[in-house]
Each structure stands twice: as structure tokens, then as C-alpha cells.
């Protein structure tokens, strides 16, 4: 459950095609020529090739291409590009999500913890990042249960994600929250529908918003762990704790 920035693009058919390809082809080690062909084709399409990382997949004739925070697949001759999810049906592992997890870890490692608005002690067993919009109903619902998240051992670190974009009324509200002397009290006020006194200062909201876009976030709340696990939407405290306990990327 989340407040959406826009409706997500459907990729079900592509996902099915890619999943079937996993069954049809054996593992294949790409040659240097394959990488060169894909790189040559992309060099005329991608403005900044330093953002491109090409690697093998378990599918013969298909290479994984990371472009910034996105993951696509290109045939080894450089002729065809596929978008969608690549799933190993034997292990049930979503290989696309695994690749995106690695990207998220890299991008999150550059964040300055001083730019967060944090609820909960530093020694909490679990620490999450939450991209939030104070005008989002599900974000408010999450915040109303803050004491329950903290009691479950979950530290909440907020980042600003105004769904209406930079320069919007919500964006300005988030800037005022981050510029407040008591940021936690200002966040409480904003999430309760109150009027936060208008303030401006050097703040991280625009940077948070752009990072969220790079991570593919299109709705709030969007929960991430420092291990790269993305949990979109509102999740009740007890269910979130169980989710964090279950997976190696939870902490």
C-alpha cells in the first residue's frame, strides 16, 4: 500500500518471455567479442558510458546491462534489447532484483546520515530508510505507528520524496521540515496535517528526491534497508519486523 507518483509500467509479457528463456538455454560464458558488440551499440545511444556496466547472465546470448540505476538485457550481437525481470525458475531467484539490489547498495553508501531525520536509537537492531511525502495518507499511517516500529527495534530514517516534484507545495513543506530547529517535531506536525512554518536553508530534499528517482521509486512510503532490500508501500510494524528478520538483506 503506497501513494503513487504514477502508475507502474506493466512488463508481465516481457517477464514471461525472459523466464522461459532461462529454461530454454544452458549457462553460457560470454566472449570478449560479445561485450565489445554490446558496448559498441550502446556507445551511440547512452550519453555517459561510464554509467554502463555489462555482465553475463545464465542465458546463452543475453547480457545484463546496468545503466545508472536501471537494468536491461541486450543480445550478445548488440541487435536486441529487452526490458523486464529475469527469473531463475529452478531457484525462484529474481536475478533482475538481485542486480538492482547491488546497485541500491552502491547508491545508498554515498548518503550522508546527517541528512536523515531519524526516529529511534542508533543501537536499534534494525535500521531502515523511508522515502516519505507528508501529504501521502499511507506515509501518515506509518508515522502514526512510530512508537510501534521503535518498540519492534526498528529505527526509521526519513528521506524526502515529494511526489509532485521539486518546487511543489509538498517539496517546500519538506524543505521547511528539514530546516526546522526541531526536525522531529516538524515532521510530526507535517504528518498530522498541521502547518509547518515556512523556512529555507541548505537542505538535502532535492538530492533525496533525485536519488529516489534513480532507485526507481514511484510511490511513498518506500522502505529500503542498507542491504539494498526495497519494500514498497506501507507495512505494519510486526510484519515489517518479520520481513527484516527473514532475509539476509534485511539489516
ZIZINOR-V87877 format. One line per field, one symbol per residue. ss: DSSP state (2 for helix, 1 for strand, 0 for the rest). phi: phi as a letter, one per 20 degrees, with the letter a starting at -180 (. if undefined). Layout:
ss->???
phi->???
This chain:
ss->00110000000222222222222200000002222222222220000022211111000001111110011111100000110000110000112222222222222200002220111000000111111100002222222202222220011111110000000022222222222000222222222000000000000022222222220000110111100001110000222222222200000
phi->.beefaffffcfffffgffffffedefcefeffffffffffffeddfcffedcdbfcfegmcdececmedccccffemecccdqddceffemeefffffffffffffffefegfeedddoffefgcccdcfccfeeffffffffdggffffendeddecebfffnfnfffgfffgfffeffdfffffgfffenfeegfbcafcefffffffgffenfcbcfcdcdfenfdcfnfcggfffffffffdfefe
